[in-house]
Amino acid sequence: MKRDLQNIFTNKEYDLLIIGGGINGAAIANIASQQGLSVALVEKEDFASGTSSRSTKLVHGGLRYLENFEFDLVKESLRERYIQWKSVPHLVQPLRFVIPVYKGDRRPLWMMKLGVFLYDLLSGKYVVEKHAGLTAEQVVAAIPGIKREGLVGGVAYSDCRMDDARLCLENILSAREKGAHIANYVQAGSFLKVATQLTAGANVKDLLTGQEMTIKAHHVVCAAGPWTNEILRLDSPSSADKIRLTKGVHIVYKEKISDTALLLQAGKDNRVFFAIPFGEHTLIGTTDTDYTASPDHVESEKEDIEYLLVETAKFLPSAKLRRENIVTSFAGLRPLVFAQGDPSKISRNHVIEKNESGVWYVMGGKYTTYRAIAQQCVEKVLGKKLDLGTDYSLYGSQGQRKEHRGLPDQVYQYLFSKYGYKAEDVLKLVEKDKQLAEPLCTCSPAIKAQVVYALQNEMAVTADDIIWRRLGIGYVFCASRQCRKVIEEYCEASRR
Ligand SMILES: Cc1cc2nc3c(=O)[nH]c(=O)nc-3n(C[C@H](O)[C@H](O)[C@H](O)COP(=O)(O)OP(=O)(O)OC[C@H]3O[C@@H](n4cnc5c(N)ncnc54)[C@H](O)[C@@H]3O)c2cc1C
């Protein structure tokens, strides 16, 4: 590996060092750099490889939080939903949901109608598309195949979907564009303390080269999500847990079982879960169970997958869902602010606090509220309020579209849906080398130029970085696995 991070990170004392390159760390780096702070960020694996690429991929108010009376959280989330949709439309788009309601459901039709009414009311001017009440016939028309027996009606409402890993990456790239020094595969191993026991930086290790170094900074923020308890103990070995982890599993089902997204009430435990159209497939999730092992080893278990498949099949008997048709599954950990009780009932609110040694800890929160969390964190570090308005344009949000450069329209549109206006930079690679216009495989419209772009411009290091977090083709069914092979060859060549 050619990189020499010592040369970059040890030449100055930064205003701010951030530990963790998930969505919270990435956005804190972006907003802090925008405010003129000198920023360093280290991520021990790839950006978004933790919780931030394992979400349900919704930018949503969270209809179900209304039953916990978390009106402030829902209202803030609905405003953030609008900001992200308008600021980063290539990665965040509206999505229509239908909730079918059956006789005897724990949440009856009147409650669902009240819920979506309140949801739109709390959205105020930030509404995406107004809700609607549905008769049983209208539910069936929207979701052909839905179980009819006991169906009493339903509701439709709107939220947004997102590409979680790329949204995180665009925050990273925006921060880098503003001068932040950022590296993945660098782990913070201990804190640098000054005589007063206050933290003045961190000792880190480049996991690719083995190089060790000290990064000095006036302020340190820990945005380590599920690893927060571990970092707390690096700081003070006797620290009590401040976050509680719950595991959430998703499956990607090969067929698109509905054109509309569904919010379903699980018969087994009355939890709500989603079945969302996901390209040609369906994303189904999530579970919510306590997790106490190391965050490094979270995986989907057989029972999680069974639960999702069985509960979904109850609503779509004619779809004949089968285990063999699962393209992939993934598990993530919710880093929730510590509280006792049923995991599904724990608040998704966040807390930002400084410990005795001066490190700021960002805990809890939702993906949806990341921008607001990052703003509040920078405000706390600076000790002043910021007025950032409602435009949160990111790396690919602005620019100009030029002509297709001979690429099929489907590929051209696909590139814009991934990179926004930065698709132009991928197209420039094609202009220089026509071979890069070749498709990676038959499973998606992706082209070879995207792999080169990921390695040269998007800090991708491993094949998994590209498969899961730059291109997202890990979620796509591929019989030949040709795409993986090509990506691995490019990664291998980049290491030589
Ligand atoms: C199953 C599931 C579904 C969800 N769905 C949604 C949803 O649809 N919508 C929504 O709004 N929210 C959702 N969430 C919540 C959302 O995903 C999280 O709130 C968010 O991703 C947390 O981001 P983070 O940056 O705090 O943590 P992470 O993304 O986990 O980032 C923390 C990073 O810190 C790094 N790190 C740890 N230790 C070190 C170290 N020593 N040195 C350097 N780096 C380190 C890790 O490698 C990791 O990348 C969901 C969560 C889960 C688990």
The ligand as an ORCA input file, in Angstrom:
! r2SCAN-3c Opt
* xyz 0 1
  C     -31.441     -2.260     11.244
  C     -31.420     -0.762     11.276
  C     -32.290     -0.046     10.469
  C     -32.281      1.341     10.500
  N     -33.079      2.010      9.632
  C     -33.103      3.351      9.640
  C     -33.883      4.046      8.694
  O     -34.480      3.473      7.784
  N     -33.908      5.388      8.778
  C     -33.250      6.060      9.765
  O     -33.389      7.267      9.832
  N     -32.425      5.435     10.632
  C     -32.328      4.094     10.585
  N     -31.485      3.418     11.436
  C     -30.604      4.179     12.326
  C     -29.338      4.673     11.586
  O     -28.881      3.732     10.660
  C     -28.241      5.018     12.597
  O     -28.760      5.955     13.513
  C     -26.996      5.635     11.950
  O     -26.553      4.899     10.843
  C     -25.882      5.704     13.001
  O     -24.747      6.263     12.389
  P     -23.393      6.468     13.206
  O     -22.516      7.328     12.384
  O     -23.707      6.936     14.588
  O     -22.813      4.988     13.412
  P     -22.017      4.046     12.357
  O     -22.536      4.136     10.997
  O     -21.968      2.683     12.955
  O     -20.554      4.676     12.347
  C     -19.646      4.515     13.413
  C     -18.290      4.256     12.786
  O     -17.264      4.351     13.776
  C     -16.218      3.504     13.362
  N     -15.329      3.243     14.500
  C     -15.616      2.542     15.613
  N     -14.548      2.498     16.429
  C     -13.548      3.190     15.820
  C     -12.201      3.477     16.158
  N     -11.635      3.037     17.295
  N     -11.459      4.216     15.292
  C     -11.994      4.659     14.118
  N     -13.278      4.395     13.750
  C     -14.044      3.681     14.590
  C     -16.959      2.254     12.881
  O     -16.168      1.446     12.037
  C     -18.179      2.852     12.189
  O     -18.025      2.945     10.792
  C     -31.429      2.026     11.394
  C     -30.538      1.305     12.204
  C     -30.515     -0.075     12.118
  C     -29.538     -0.854     12.932
*
